[in-house]
């Protein structure tokens, strides 16, 4: 009779419950999910790349602007040199001996050779 009083346990339903509690993740070898660290790493890489591209474009634009300013300044310098050269040529023409002699003759002045000194 002792054999009849012992309860019989069915262990199979408990194993099924354990299997239901932990669903198995089936991983496709061709599609491995990214970890959060990998996602953050990729996002940081994209942000750094965009920042570097932006800095590169900004530097290029500022270099072009400075180059244009330099070109404008060089053009202004060239124009001023031309004006200076023209003025120096005019000074040479106005102070030439032949012109001074013509003006002196027109005003009634005479040239005395003994009063002329050459300074070098």
Buried (B, 14 or more C-beta within 10 A) or exposed (E): EEEEEEEEEEEEEEEEEEEEEEEEEEEEEEEEEEEEEEEEEEEEEEEEEEEEEEEEEEEEEEEEEEEEEEEEEEEEEEEEEEEEEEEEEEEEEEEEEEEEEEEEEEEEEEEEEEEEEEEE
